[in-house]
Amino acid sequence: MFYEMPCDVCSGSGVVDAETGLPLDADKLIPAMKVAIRDLRTRNAFLREQLSKCSCDRDREPMSKRSGGTYRMD
C-alpha cells in the first residue's frame, strides 16, 4: 500500500545531508535538485535515442492482430 506521510526529517524534500542526517538548507537543496534533474533529463535523452535505434517489432503487425489478442503473449 502506498500513502503519503509528512516528513519532518527532510522537510518533505526527500534529501538529507549524508554526514549529519539533517535537512539541507534551500541554498544547497535547490542547486542539488537542479543537478539531479539535469542528469535525469540527460539519461532520458540517451534512452530515447537508444529506443529510436531499436528495430523492435516495427515491421510486424500490432499485437492485437496477432496470436489472439493484446497482452496474451503466446
N, CA, C, O and CB atoms as a CASP TS submission, in Angstrom:
PFRMAT TS
TARGET T0000
AUTHOR 0000-0000-0000
METHOD Language model
MODEL 1
PARENT N/A
ATOM      1  N   MET     1       0.851  -1.160   0.000  1.00  0.00           N
ATOM      2  CA  MET     1       0.000   0.000   0.000  1.00  0.00           C
ATOM      3  C   MET     1       0.907   1.236   0.000  1.00  0.00           C
ATOM      4  O   MET     1       1.921   1.288   0.696  1.00  0.00           O
ATOM      5  CB  MET     1      -0.974  -0.009   1.226  1.00  0.00           C
ATOM      6  N   PHE     2       0.513   2.213  -0.792  1.00  0.00           N
ATOM      7  CA  PHE     2       1.257   3.462  -0.843  1.00  0.00           C
ATOM      8  C   PHE     2       0.416   4.566  -0.222  1.00  0.00           C
ATOM      9  O   PHE     2      -0.801   4.612  -0.403  1.00  0.00           O
ATOM     10  CB  PHE     2       1.649   3.819  -2.298  1.00  0.00           C
ATOM     11  N   TYR     3       1.057   5.427   0.490  1.00  0.00           N
ATOM     12  CA  TYR     3       0.370   6.563   1.082  1.00  0.00           C
ATOM     13  C   TYR     3       1.390   7.662   1.324  1.00  0.00           C
ATOM     14  O   TYR     3       2.597   7.421   1.299  1.00  0.00           O
ATOM     15  CB  TYR     3      -0.353   6.165   2.402  1.00  0.00           C
ATOM     16  N   GLU     4       0.903   8.851   1.555  1.00  0.00           N
ATOM     17  CA  GLU     4       1.781   9.993   1.798  1.00  0.00           C
ATOM     18  C   GLU     4       1.835  10.281   3.286  1.00  0.00           C
ATOM     19  O   GLU     4       0.825  10.254   3.988  1.00  0.00           O
ATOM     20  CB  GLU     4       1.300  11.240   1.020  1.00  0.00           C
ATOM     21  N   MET     5       3.038  10.554   3.740  1.00  0.00           N
ATOM     22  CA  MET     5       3.233  10.934   5.128  1.00  0.00           C
ATOM     23  C   MET     5       4.080  12.190   5.154  1.00  0.00           C
ATOM     24  O   MET     5       4.997  12.320   4.343  1.00  0.00           O
ATOM     25  CB  MET     5       3.896   9.788   5.947  1.00  0.00           C
ATOM     26  N   PRO     6       3.812  13.097   6.035  1.00  0.00           N
ATOM     27  CA  PRO     6       4.683  14.257   6.153  1.00  0.00           C
ATOM     28  C   PRO     6       6.059  13.822   6.668  1.00  0.00           C
ATOM     29  O   PRO     6       6.158  12.980   7.560  1.00  0.00           O
ATOM     30  CB  PRO     6       4.055  15.319   7.093  1.00  0.00           C
ATOM     31  N   CYS     7       7.099  14.393   6.108  1.00  0.00           N
ATOM     32  CA  CYS     7       8.451  14.024   6.503  1.00  0.00           C
ATOM     33  C   CYS     7       9.103  15.207   7.211  1.00  0.00           C
ATOM     34  O   CYS     7       9.544  16.163   6.573  1.00  0.00           O
ATOM     35  CB  CYS     7       9.291  13.582   5.272  1.00  0.00           C
ATOM     36  N   ASP     8       9.157  15.130   8.523  1.00  0.00           N
ATOM     37  CA  ASP     8       9.744  16.216   9.297  1.00  0.00           C
ATOM     38  C   ASP     8      11.269  16.227   9.195  1.00  0.00           C
ATOM     39  O   ASP     8      11.894  17.282   9.303  1.00  0.00           O
ATOM     40  CB  ASP     8       9.322  16.105  10.753  1.00  0.00           C
ATOM     41  N   VAL     9      11.859  15.064   8.989  1.00  0.00           N
ATOM     42  CA  VAL     9      13.316  14.983   8.947  1.00  0.00           C
ATOM     43  C   VAL     9      13.880  15.709   7.734  1.00  0.00           C
ATOM     44  O   VAL     9      14.860  16.445   7.851  1.00  0.00           O
ATOM     45  CB  VAL     9      13.763  13.528   8.935  1.00  0.00           C
ATOM     46  N   CYS    10      13.266  15.507   6.566  1.00  0.00           N
ATOM     47  CA  CYS    10      13.818  16.084   5.332  1.00  0.00           C
ATOM     48  C   CYS    10      13.026  17.287   4.851  1.00  0.00           C
ATOM     49  O   CYS    10      13.291  17.796   3.762  1.00  0.00           O
ATOM     50  CB  CYS    10      13.857  15.037   4.237  1.00  0.00           C
ATOM     51  N   SER    11      12.071  17.750   5.624  1.00  0.00           N
ATOM     52  CA  SER    11      11.204  18.879   5.246  1.00  0.00           C
ATOM     53  C   SER    11      10.447  18.598   3.954  1.00  0.00           C
ATOM     54  O   SER    11      10.124  19.527   3.214  1.00  0.00           O
ATOM     55  CB  SER    11      12.033  20.157   5.090  1.00  0.00           C
ATOM     56  N   GLY    12      10.165  17.347   3.680  1.00  0.00           N
ATOM     57  CA  GLY    12       9.394  16.970   2.509  1.00  0.00           C
ATOM     58  C   GLY    12      10.182  16.891   1.220  1.00  0.00           C
ATOM     59  O   GLY    12       9.595  16.612   0.174  1.00  0.00           O
ATOM     60  N   SER    13      11.486  17.123   1.246  1.00  0.00           N
ATOM     61  CA  SER    13      12.279  17.126   0.011  1.00  0.00           C
ATOM     62  C   SER    13      12.790  15.732  -0.341  1.00  0.00           C
ATOM     63  O   SER    13      13.077  15.456  -1.506  1.00  0.00           O
ATOM     64  CB  SER    13      13.457  18.086   0.145  1.00  0.00           C
ATOM     65  N   GLY    14      12.906  14.861   0.642  1.00  0.00           N
ATOM     66  CA  GLY    14      13.455  13.536   0.394  1.00  0.00           C
ATOM     67  C   GLY    14      14.970  13.525   0.391  1.00  0.00           C
ATOM     68  O   GLY    14      15.580  12.505   0.067  1.00  0.00           O
ATOM     69  N   VAL    15      15.595  14.655   0.749  1.00  0.00           N
ATOM     70  CA  VAL    15      17.052  14.775   0.715  1.00  0.00           C
ATOM     71  C   VAL    15      17.539  15.260   2.074  1.00  0.00           C
ATOM     72  O   VAL    15      17.028  16.236   2.623  1.00  0.00           O
ATOM     73  CB  VAL    15      17.512  15.744  -0.416  1.00  0.00           C
ATOM     74  N   VAL    16      18.537  14.557   2.605  1.00  0.00           N
ATOM     75  CA  VAL    16      19.184  14.987   3.848  1.00  0.00           C
ATOM     76  C   VAL    16      20.684  14.991   3.646  1.00  0.00           C
ATOM     77  O   VAL    16      21.196  14.378   2.710  1.00  0.00           O
ATOM     78  CB  VAL    16      18.794  14.065   5.036  1.00  0.00           C
ATOM     79  N   ASP    17      21.377  15.675   4.513  1.00  0.00           N
ATOM     80  CA  ASP    17      22.832  15.716   4.476  1.00  0.00           C
ATOM     81  C   ASP    17      23.365  14.330   4.816  1.00  0.00           C
ATOM     82  O   ASP    17      22.945  13.727   5.803  1.00  0.00           O
ATOM     83  CB  ASP    17      23.394  16.789   5.459  1.00  0.00           C
ATOM     84  N   ALA    18      24.289  13.824   4.001  1.00  0.00           N
ATOM     85  CA  ALA    18      24.812  12.469   4.191  1.00  0.00           C
ATOM     86  C   ALA    18      25.577  12.328   5.500  1.00  0.00           C
ATOM     87  O   ALA    18      25.570  11.258   6.108  1.00  0.00           O
ATOM     88  CB  ALA    18      25.713  12.088   3.029  1.00  0.00           C
ATOM     89  N   GLU    19      26.233  13.386   5.936  1.00  0.00           N
ATOM     90  CA  GLU    19      27.054  13.305   7.148  1.00  0.00           C
ATOM     91  C   GLU    19      26.244  13.511   8.416  1.00  0.00           C
ATOM     92  O   GLU    19      26.419  12.783   9.393  1.00  0.00           O
ATOM     93  CB  GLU    19      28.166  14.326   7.091  1.00  0.00           C
ATOM     94  N   THR    20      25.358  14.498   8.406  1.00  0.00           N
ATOM     95  CA  THR    20      24.641  14.844   9.640  1.00  0.00           C
ATOM     96  C   THR    20      23.242  14.255   9.716  1.00  0.00           C
ATOM     97  O   THR    20      22.709  14.073  10.810  1.00  0.00           O
ATOM     98  CB  THR    20      24.553  16.332   9.772  1.00  0.00           C
ATOM     99  N   GLY    21      22.634  13.955   8.566  1.00  0.00           N
ATOM    100  CA  GLY    21      21.269  13.452   8.559  1.00  0.00           C
ATOM    101  C   GLY    21      20.230  14.546   8.714  1.00  0.00           C
ATOM    102  O   GLY    21      19.040  14.262   8.847  1.00  0.00           O
ATOM    103  N   LEU    22      20.669  15.784   8.697  1.00  0.00           N
ATOM    104  CA  LEU    22      19.763  16.920   8.831  1.00  0.00           C
ATOM    105  C   LEU    22      19.286  17.373   7.452  1.00  0.00           C
ATOM    106  O   LEU    22      19.968  17.126   6.457  1.00  0.00           O
ATOM    107  CB  LEU    22      20.454  18.086   9.576  1.00  0.00           C
ATOM    108  N   PRO    23      18.126  18.031   7.377  1.00  0.00           N
ATOM    109  CA  PRO    23      17.656  18.511   6.078  1.00  0.00           C
ATOM    110  C   PRO    23      18.603  19.559   5.513  1.00  0.00           C
ATOM    111  O   PRO    23      19.225  20.316   6.260  1.00  0.00           O
ATOM    112  CB  PRO    23      16.242  19.088   6.197  1.00  0.00           C
ATOM    113  N   LEU    24      18.707  19.597   4.192  1.00  0.00           N
ATOM    114  CA  LEU    24      19.555  20.593   3.541  1.00  0.00           C
ATOM    115  C   LEU    24      18.854  21.936   3.536  1.00  0.00           C
ATOM    116  O   LEU    24      17.630  22.017   3.434  1.00  0.00           O
ATOM    117  CB  LEU    24      19.910  20.164   2.105  1.00  0.00           C
ATOM    118  N   ASP    25      19.652  22.989   3.647  1.00  0.00           N
ATOM    119  CA  ASP    25      19.103  24.331   3.516  1.00  0.00           C
ATOM    120  C   ASP    25      18.706  24.558   2.066  1.00  0.00           C
ATOM    121  O   ASP    25      19.235  23.904   1.168  1.00  0.00           O
ATOM    122  CB  ASP    25      20.124  25.405   3.989  1.00  0.00           C
ATOM    123  N   ALA    26      17.786  25.474   1.831  1.00  0.00           N
ATOM    124  CA  ALA    26      17.301  25.752   0.481  1.00  0.00           C
ATOM    125  C   ALA    26      18.432  26.191  -0.443  1.00  0.00           C
ATOM    126  O   ALA    26      18.412  25.878  -1.634  1.00  0.00           O
ATOM    127  CB  ALA    26      16.218  26.825   0.520  1.00  0.00           C
ATOM    128  N   ASP    27      19.421  26.914   0.094  1.00  0.00           N
ATOM    129  CA  ASP    27      20.525  27.379  -0.755  1.00  0.00           C
ATOM    130  C   ASP    27      21.403  26.231  -1.249  1.00  0.00           C
ATOM    131  O   ASP    27      22.107  26.385  -2.247  1.00  0.00           O
ATOM    132  CB  ASP    27      21.379  28.380   0.008  1.00  0.00           C
ATOM    133  N   LYS    28      21.375  25.101  -0.580  1.00  0.00           N
ATOM    134  CA  LYS    28      22.095  23.907  -1.043  1.00  0.00           C
ATOM    135  C   LYS    28      21.162  22.931  -1.757  1.00  0.00           C
ATOM    136  O   LYS    28      21.572  22.246  -2.694  1.00  0.00           O
ATOM    137  CB  LYS    28      22.775  23.205   0.138  1.00  0.00           C
ATOM    138  N   LEU    29      19.918  22.871  -1.313  1.00  0.00           N
ATOM    139  CA  LEU    29      18.964  21.912  -1.858  1.00  0.00           C
ATOM    140  C   LEU    29      18.586  22.234  -3.304  1.00  0.00           C
ATOM    141  O   LEU    29      18.550  21.336  -4.146  1.00  0.00           O
ATOM    142  CB  LEU    29      17.716  21.878  -0.996  1.00  0.00           C
ATOM    143  N   ILE    30      18.311  23.472  -3.593  1.00  0.00           N
ATOM    144  CA  ILE    30      17.853  23.849  -4.932  1.00  0.00           C
ATOM    145  C   ILE    30      18.894  23.547  -5.996  1.00  0.00           C
ATOM    146  O   ILE    30      18.545  22.941  -7.010  1.00  0.00           O
ATOM    147  CB  ILE    30      17.499  25.322  -4.969  1.00  0.00           C
ATOM    148  N   PRO    31      20.174  23.941  -5.821  1.00  0.00           N
ATOM    149  CA  PRO    31      21.168  23.565  -6.839  1.00  0.00           C
ATOM    150  C   PRO    31      21.342  22.044  -6.970  1.00  0.00           C
ATOM    151  O   PRO    31      21.553  21.538  -8.072  1.00  0.00           O
ATOM    152  CB  PRO    31      22.513  24.200  -6.502  1.00  0.00           C
ATOM    153  N   ALA    32      21.253  21.323  -5.853  1.00  0.00           N
ATOM    154  CA  ALA    32      21.383  19.861  -5.906  1.00  0.00           C
ATOM    155  C   ALA    32      20.229  19.245  -6.700  1.00  0.00           C
ATOM    156  O   ALA    32      20.438  18.316  -7.480  1.00  0.00           O
ATOM    157  CB  ALA    32      21.424  19.268  -4.477  1.00  0.00           C
ATOM    158  N   MET    33      19.027  19.755  -6.505  1.00  0.00           N
ATOM    159  CA  MET    33      17.874  19.253  -7.253  1.00  0.00           C
ATOM    160  C   MET    33      18.006  19.594  -8.740  1.00  0.00           C
ATOM    161  O   MET    33      17.638  18.789  -9.596  1.00  0.00           O
ATOM    162  CB  MET    33      16.564  19.841  -6.682  1.00  0.00           C
ATOM    163  N   LYS    34      18.532  20.785  -9.048  1.00  0.00           N
ATOM    164  CA  LYS    34      18.728  21.168 -10.455  1.00  0.00           C
ATOM    165  C   LYS    34      19.714  20.234 -11.137  1.00  0.00           C
ATOM    166  O   LYS    34      19.512  19.848 -12.288  1.00  0.00           O
ATOM    167  CB  LYS    34      19.225  22.621 -10.559  1.00  0.00           C
ATOM    168  N   VAL    35      20.778  19.867 -10.434  1.00  0.00           N
ATOM    169  CA  VAL    35      21.759  18.929 -10.992  1.00  0.00           C
ATOM    170  C   VAL    35      21.118  17.562 -11.213  1.00  0.00           C
ATOM    171  O   VAL    35      21.339  16.925 -12.243  1.00  0.00           O
ATOM    172  CB  VAL    35      22.986  18.800 -10.057  1.00  0.00           C
ATOM    173  N   ALA    36      20.325  17.118 -10.243  1.00  0.00           N
ATOM    174  CA  ALA    36      19.658  15.814 -10.372  1.00  0.00           C
ATOM    175  C   ALA    36      18.683  15.817 -11.547  1.00  0.00           C
ATOM    176  O   ALA    36      18.606  14.837 -12.288  1.00  0.00           O
ATOM    177  CB  ALA    36      18.914  15.455  -9.068  1.00  0.00           C
ATOM    178  N   ILE    37      17.947  16.896 -11.722  1.00  0.00           N
ATOM    179  CA  ILE    37      17.007  16.998 -12.843  1.00  0.00           C
ATOM    180  C   ILE    37      17.753  17.002 -14.160  1.00  0.00           C
ATOM    181  O   ILE    37      17.335  16.337 -15.108  1.00  0.00           O
ATOM    182  CB  ILE    37      16.145  18.263 -12.720  1.00  0.00           C
ATOM    183  N   ARG    38      18.856  17.744 -14.239  1.00  0.00           N
ATOM    184  CA  ARG    38      19.656  17.768 -15.464  1.00  0.00           C
ATOM    185  C   ARG    38      20.184  16.380 -15.800  1.00  0.00           C
ATOM    186  O   ARG    38      20.150  15.965 -16.958  1.00  0.00           O
ATOM    187  CB  ARG    38      20.821  18.752 -15.325  1.00  0.00           C
ATOM    188  N   ASP    39      20.669  15.665 -14.797  1.00  0.00           N
ATOM    189  CA  ASP    39      21.180  14.312 -15.018  1.00  0.00           C
ATOM    190  C   ASP    39      20.075  13.368 -15.494  1.00  0.00           C
ATOM    191  O   ASP    39      20.301  12.541 -16.378  1.00  0.00           O
ATOM    192  CB  ASP    39      21.814  13.769 -13.734  1.00  0.00           C
ATOM    193  N   LEU    40      18.888  13.490 -14.913  1.00  0.00           N
ATOM    194  CA  LEU    40      17.768  12.652 -15.331  1.00  0.00           C
ATOM    195  C   LEU    40      17.333  12.970 -16.758  1.00  0.00           C
ATOM    196  O   LEU    40      16.987  12.063 -17.516  1.00  0.00           O
ATOM    197  CB  LEU    40      16.593  12.831 -14.378  1.00  0.00           C
ATOM    198  N   ARG    41      17.348  14.246 -17.129  1.00  0.00           N
ATOM    199  CA  ARG    41      16.991  14.622 -18.500  1.00  0.00           C
ATOM    200  C   ARG    41      18.013  14.085 -19.493  1.00  0.00           C
ATOM    201  O   ARG    41      17.649  13.635 -20.579  1.00  0.00           O
ATOM    202  CB  ARG    41      16.882  16.149 -18.629  1.00  0.00           C
ATOM    203  N   THR    42      19.291  14.132 -19.127  1.00  0.00           N
ATOM    204  CA  THR    42      20.338  13.588 -19.989  1.00  0.00           C
ATOM    205  C   THR    42      20.150  12.090 -20.161  1.00  0.00           C
ATOM    206  O   THR    42      20.250  11.574 -21.274  1.00  0.00           O
ATOM    207  CB  THR    42      21.733  13.890 -19.414  1.00  0.00           C
ATOM    208  N   ARG    43      19.880  11.392 -19.076  1.00  0.00           N
ATOM    209  CA  ARG    43      19.656   9.945 -19.131  1.00  0.00           C
ATOM    210  C   ARG    43      18.416   9.609 -19.969  1.00  0.00           C
ATOM    211  O   ARG    43      18.415   8.649 -20.740  1.00  0.00           O
ATOM    212  CB  ARG    43      19.503   9.374 -17.707  1.00  0.00           C
ATOM    213  N   ASN    44      17.377  10.405 -19.804  1.00  0.00           N
ATOM    214  CA  ASN    44      16.153  10.207 -20.566  1.00  0.00           C
ATOM    215  C   ASN    44      16.415  10.394 -22.059  1.00  0.00           C
ATOM    216  O   ASN    44      15.928   9.612 -22.876  1.00  0.00           O
ATOM    217  CB  ASN    44      15.062  11.174 -20.087  1.00  0.00           C
ATOM    218  N   ALA    45      17.178  11.422 -22.421  1.00  0.00           N
ATOM    219  CA  ALA    45      17.504  11.663 -23.828  1.00  0.00           C
ATOM    220  C   ALA    45      18.311  10.500 -24.396  1.00  0.00           C
ATOM    221  O   ALA    45      18.088  10.084 -25.533  1.00  0.00           O
ATOM    222  CB  ALA    45      18.287  12.983 -23.987  1.00  0.00           C
ATOM    223  N   PHE    46      19.249   9.973 -23.608  1.00  0.00           N
ATOM    224  CA  PHE    46      20.048   8.837 -24.045  1.00  0.00           C
ATOM    225  C   PHE    46      19.163   7.612 -24.282  1.00  0.00           C
ATOM    226  O   PHE    46      19.306   6.927 -25.295  1.00  0.00           O
ATOM    227  CB  PHE    46      21.137   8.518 -23.008  1.00  0.00           C
ATOM    228  N   LEU    47      18.258   7.341 -23.357  1.00  0.00           N
ATOM    229  CA  LEU    47      17.376   6.193 -23.502  1.00  0.00           C
ATOM    230  C   LEU    47      16.429   6.354 -24.689  1.00  0.00           C
ATOM    231  O   LEU    47      16.139   5.380 -25.384  1.00  0.00           O
ATOM    232  CB  LEU    47      16.579   5.983 -22.226  1.00  0.00           C
ATOM    233  N   ARG    48      15.948   7.569 -24.927  1.00  0.00           N
ATOM    234  CA  ARG    48      15.095   7.816 -26.092  1.00  0.00           C
ATOM    235  C   ARG    48      15.862   7.572 -27.387  1.00  0.00           C
ATOM    236  O   ARG    48      15.324   7.015 -28.344  1.00  0.00           O
ATOM    237  CB  ARG    48      14.549   9.253 -26.064  1.00  0.00           C
ATOM    238  N   GLU    49      17.118   7.992 -27.405  1.00  0.00           N
ATOM    239  CA  GLU    49      17.954   7.773 -28.590  1.00  0.00           C
ATOM    240  C   GLU    49      18.168   6.280 -28.818  1.00  0.00           C
ATOM    241  O   GLU    49      18.076   5.806 -29.950  1.00  0.00           O
ATOM    242  CB  GLU    49      19.314   8.491 -28.441  1.00  0.00           C
ATOM    243  N   GLN    50      18.451   5.545 -27.756  1.00  0.00           N
ATOM    244  CA  GLN    50      18.636   4.104 -27.875  1.00  0.00           C
ATOM    245  C   GLN    50      17.355   3.432 -28.364  1.00  0.00           C
ATOM    246  O   GLN    50      17.402   2.520 -29.189  1.00  0.00           O
ATOM    247  CB  GLN    50      19.071   3.507 -26.530  1.00  0.00           C
ATOM    248  N   LEU    51      16.226   3.879 -27.858  1.00  0.00           N
ATOM    249  CA  LEU    51      14.947   3.314 -28.263  1.00  0.00           C
ATOM    250  C   LEU    51      14.657   3.599 -29.731  1.00  0.00           C
ATOM    251  O   LEU    51      14.107   2.748 -30.431  1.00  0.00           O
ATOM    252  CB  LEU    51      13.825   3.865 -27.390  1.00  0.00           C
ATOM    253  N   SER    52      15.020   4.779 -30.200  1.00  0.00           N
ATOM    254  CA  SER    52      14.772   5.111 -31.600  1.00  0.00           C
ATOM    255  C   SER    52      15.625   4.266 -32.538  1.00  0.00           C
ATOM    256  O   SER    52      15.254   4.053 -33.692  1.00  0.00           O
ATOM    257  CB  SER    52      15.040   6.588 -31.845  1.00  0.00           C
ATOM    258  N   LYS    53      16.766   3.783 -32.050  1.00  0.00           N
ATOM    259  CA  LYS    53      17.646   2.935 -32.858  1.00  0.00           C
ATOM    260  C   LYS    53      17.185   1.484 -32.869  1.00  0.00           C
ATOM    261  O   LYS    53      17.590   0.705 -33.731  1.00  0.00           O
ATOM    262  CB  LYS    53      19.072   3.016 -32.339  1.00  0.00           C
ATOM    263  N   CYS    54      16.349   1.129 -31.921  1.00  0.00           N
ATOM    264  CA  CYS    54      15.880  -0.240 -31.790  1.00  0.00           C
ATOM    265  C   CYS    54      14.872  -0.564 -32.886  1.00  0.00           C
ATOM    266  O   CYS    54      13.967   0.224 -33.159  1.00  0.00           O
ATOM    267  CB  CYS    54      15.259  -0.467 -30.407  1.00  0.00           C
ATOM    268  N   SER    55      15.032  -1.711 -33.505  1.00  0.00           N
ATOM    269  CA  SER    55      14.102  -2.114 -34.556  1.00  0.00           C
ATOM    270  C   SER    55      13.063  -3.093 -34.019  1.00  0.00           C
ATOM    271  O   SER    55      12.497  -3.886 -34.771  1.00  0.00           O
ATOM    272  CB  SER    55      14.862  -2.742 -35.730  1.00  0.00           C
ATOM    273  N   CYS    56      12.824  -3.032 -32.746  1.00  0.00           N
ATOM    274  CA  CYS    56      11.923  -3.958 -32.068  1.00  0.00           C
ATOM    275  C   CYS    56      10.502  -3.871 -32.614  1.00  0.00           C
ATOM    276  O   CYS    56       9.810  -2.880 -32.378  1.00  0.00           O
ATOM    277  CB  CYS    56      11.920  -3.683 -30.574  1.00  0.00           C
ATOM    278  N   ASP    57      10.075  -4.859 -33.316  1.00  0.00           N
ATOM    279  CA  ASP    57       8.672  -5.033 -33.677  1.00  0.00           C
ATOM    280  C   ASP    57       8.090  -3.944 -34.570  1.00  0.00           C
ATOM    281  O   ASP    57       6.867  -3.863 -34.683  1.00  0.00           O
ATOM    282  CB  ASP    57       7.870  -5.113 -32.450  1.00  0.00           C
ATOM    283  N   ARG    58       8.897  -3.104 -35.208  1.00  0.00           N
ATOM    284  CA  ARG    58       8.339  -2.032 -36.029  1.00  0.00           C
ATOM    285  C   ARG    58       7.677  -2.556 -37.293  1.00  0.00           C
ATOM    286  O   ARG    58       6.668  -2.014 -37.745  1.00  0.00           O
ATOM    287  CB  ARG    58       9.420  -1.047 -36.397  1.00  0.00           C
ATOM    288  N   ASP    59       8.241  -3.603 -37.855  1.00  0.00           N
ATOM    289  CA  ASP    59       7.744  -4.098 -39.134  1.00  0.00           C
ATOM    290  C   ASP    59       6.658  -5.154 -38.979  1.00  0.00           C
ATOM    291  O   ASP    59       6.142  -5.658 -39.976  1.00  0.00           O
ATOM    292  CB  ASP    59       8.881  -4.665 -39.937  1.00  0.00           C
ATOM    293  N   ARG    60       6.315  -5.486 -37.778  1.00  0.00           N
ATOM    294  CA  ARG    60       5.310  -6.516 -37.547  1.00  0.00           C
ATOM    295  C   ARG    60       3.970  -5.865 -37.283  1.00  0.00           C
ATOM    296  O   ARG    60       3.895  -4.684 -36.943  1.00  0.00           O
ATOM    297  CB  ARG    60       5.710  -7.429 -36.373  1.00  0.00           C
ATOM    298  N   GLU    61       2.930  -6.630 -37.438  1.00  0.00           N
ATOM    299  CA  GLU    61       1.595  -6.090 -37.207  1.00  0.00           C
ATOM    300  C   GLU    61       1.357  -5.895 -35.709  1.00  0.00           C
ATOM    301  O   GLU    61       2.033  -6.518 -34.890  1.00  0.00           O
ATOM    302  CB  GLU    61       0.521  -7.023 -37.808  1.00  0.00           C
ATOM    303  N   PRO    62       0.417  -5.050 -35.351  1.00  0.00           N
ATOM    304  CA  PRO    62       0.158  -4.773 -33.930  1.00  0.00           C
ATOM    305  C   PRO    62      -0.197  -6.035 -33.156  1.00  0.00           C
ATOM    306  O   PRO    62      -0.707  -7.000 -33.726  1.00  0.00           O
ATOM    307  CB  PRO    62      -0.968  -3.757 -33.791  1.00  0.00           C
ATOM    308  N   MET    63       0.069  -6.023 -31.890  1.00  0.00           N
ATOM    309  CA  MET    63      -0.160  -7.168 -31.026  1.00  0.00           C
ATOM    310  C   MET    63      -1.625  -7.601 -31.051  1.00  0.00           C
ATOM    311  O   MET    63      -1.916  -8.791 -30.928  1.00  0.00           O
ATOM    312  CB  MET    63       0.267  -6.844 -29.603  1.00  0.00           C
ATOM    313  N   SER    64      -2.541  -6.661 -31.205  1.00  0.00           N
ATOM    314  CA  SER    64      -3.957  -7.002 -31.169  1.00  0.00           C
ATOM    315  C   SER    64      -4.372  -7.859 -32.366  1.00  0.00           C
ATOM    316  O   SER    64      -5.415  -8.511 -32.317  1.00  0.00           O
ATOM    317  CB  SER    64      -4.793  -5.738 -31.126  1.00  0.00           C
ATOM    318  N   LYS    65      -3.581  -7.871 -33.435  1.00  0.00           N
ATOM    319  CA  LYS    65      -3.924  -8.654 -34.620  1.00  0.00           C
ATOM    320  C   LYS    65      -3.143  -9.960 -34.691  1.00  0.00           C
ATOM    321  O   LYS    65      -3.307 -10.721 -35.645  1.00  0.00           O
ATOM    322  CB  LYS    65      -3.672  -7.840 -35.871  1.00  0.00           C
ATOM    323  N   ARG    66      -2.310 -10.230 -33.717  1.00  0.00           N
ATOM    324  CA  ARG    66      -1.521 -11.460 -33.687  1.00  0.00           C
ATOM    325  C   ARG    66      -1.947 -12.335 -32.531  1.00  0.00           C
ATOM    326  O   ARG    66      -2.405 -11.841 -31.501  1.00  0.00           O
ATOM    327  CB  ARG    66      -0.028 -11.147 -33.588  1.00  0.00           C
ATOM    328  N   SER    67      -1.802 -13.588 -32.698  1.00  0.00           N
ATOM    329  CA  SER    67      -1.884 -14.575 -31.617  1.00  0.00           C
ATOM    330  C   SER    67      -3.109 -14.445 -30.727  1.00  0.00           C
ATOM    331  O   SER    67      -3.041 -14.788 -29.547  1.00  0.00           O
ATOM    332  CB  SER    67      -0.674 -14.478 -30.773  1.00  0.00           C
ATOM    333  N   GLY    68      -4.195 -13.976 -31.240  1.00  0.00           N
ATOM    334  CA  GLY    68      -5.417 -13.994 -30.468  1.00  0.00           C
ATOM    335  C   GLY    68      -5.687 -12.802 -29.603  1.00  0.00           C
ATOM    336  O   GLY    68      -6.701 -12.801 -28.905  1.00  0.00           O
ATOM    337  N   GLY    69      -4.862 -11.789 -29.594  1.00  0.00           N
ATOM    338  CA  GLY    69      -5.216 -10.606 -28.832  1.00  0.00           C
ATOM    339  C   GLY    69      -4.051  -9.898 -28.183  1.00  0.00           C
ATOM    340  O   GLY    69      -2.910 -10.357 -28.237  1.00  0.00           O
ATOM    341  N   THR    70      -4.353  -8.800 -27.584  1.00  0.00           N
ATOM    342  CA  THR    70      -3.351  -7.969 -26.927  1.00  0.00           C
ATOM    343  C   THR    70      -2.955  -8.573 -25.585  1.00  0.00           C
ATOM    344  O   THR    70      -3.802  -9.077 -24.848  1.00  0.00           O
ATOM    345  CB  THR    70      -3.878  -6.539 -26.735  1.00  0.00           C
ATOM    346  N   TYR    71      -1.696  -8.519 -25.281  1.00  0.00           N
ATOM    347  CA  TYR    71      -1.129  -8.931 -23.994  1.00  0.00           C
ATOM    348  C   TYR    71      -1.309 -10.407 -23.677  1.00  0.00           C
ATOM    349  O   TYR    71      -1.140 -10.819 -22.530  1.00  0.00           O
ATOM    350  CB  TYR    71      -1.741  -8.128 -22.904  1.00  0.00           C
ATOM    351  N   ARG    72      -1.642 -11.189 -24.659  1.00  0.00           N
ATOM    352  CA  ARG    72      -1.795 -12.610 -24.386  1.00  0.00           C
ATOM    353  C   ARG    72      -0.450 -13.309 -24.314  1.00  0.00           C
ATOM    354  O   ARG    72      -0.300 -14.298 -23.596  1.00  0.00           O
ATOM    355  CB  ARG    72      -2.660 -13.260 -25.447  1.00  0.00           C
ATOM    356  N   MET    73       0.529 -12.804 -25.051  1.00  0.00           N
ATOM    357  CA  MET    73       1.921 -13.256 -25.023  1.00  0.00           C
ATOM    358  C   MET    73       2.116 -14.709 -25.424  1.00  0.00           C
ATOM    359  O   MET    73       2.996 -15.386 -24.894  1.00  0.00           O
ATOM    360  CB  MET    73       2.477 -13.056 -23.664  1.00  0.00           C
ATOM    361  N   ASP    74       1.304 -15.193 -26.354  1.00  0.00           N
ATOM    362  CA  ASP    74       1.534 -16.561 -26.825  1.00  0.00           C
ATOM    363  C   ASP    74       1.978 -16.578 -28.265  1.00  0.00           C
ATOM    364  O   ASP    74       2.217 -17.649 -28.824  1.00  0.00           O
ATOM    365  CB  ASP    74       0.280 -17.399 -26.665  1.00  0.00           C
TER
END
